[in-house]
């Protein structure tokens, strides 16, 4: 089951925990960007990035890269 939208990107509104559940390899990216995946994991990616001071464009590019690299 893919949550990618028609442009091939993860929706910004997808909660962090859902992204990790669908794409377990993304946890390393969230950790690298300092995104709280525990207590803040229920927040949408866009809100989590803002809250934790991560550059949204860079985060989304990194997430897309790791997901596109899946076998």
N, C-alpha and C positions, 0 to 999 in steps of 0.2 A: 504494500500500500504506500503510495507516494503522496506527500503533501505539497509537492512542488506545484507552483501555479503555472499558468500558460506560458510564462516567459522562462520557465525552468528554474525559478528561484524559490527558496523557502519563503512563505508569506511572513511579513514582518509581524503580523498579528498572532503567529503561532507561539504558544507558550514555550518557554525554554524547556520545561520538563517533557513536553510533547515532542519537541525536536530531538531531544536526547533519546526518548523512547523509540522514535521512528528511525533515527540515525545515531546509534550509540557512539560512533566515532567522533561525533561533534563535541562530546564532553571535553576533549582535549583543547578544542578551539575556544569554547566558552571559558575554560580555565586560563588559557593563554591571555585572553582579553580581560580577565578579572571579573567575569560575570558570575554572580552568586547563583549557583545551581541548586542550592539547598533551600534556604528560606525564601529566596527570591525566584525560585524556579517556576512558580505559577504565573509569573508576569509574562506578557508578550515580549518577544525578542526586542522590539523597538523600545519598549519601556525599560527593559532590563539594561540595554545598552546606555540609555540616557541616565538611568539611576546610578550605574556603576562606572560612568565616565569613559565608555568605550566608543571609539569611532565607528559609527554604524556602517558606513560604506566598507571600511576595511573588514569589519566583523562579517558582514554578509558575503563579501568576496571570499574570505577564508572558509566560511561554512559551505559555500557553493563549491569551492575547490575540493574540499574533503569529500563531499557527497558525490561530485562528478567522478572522483577517482575510484569509487566503489566498483568492484567487479560485477 
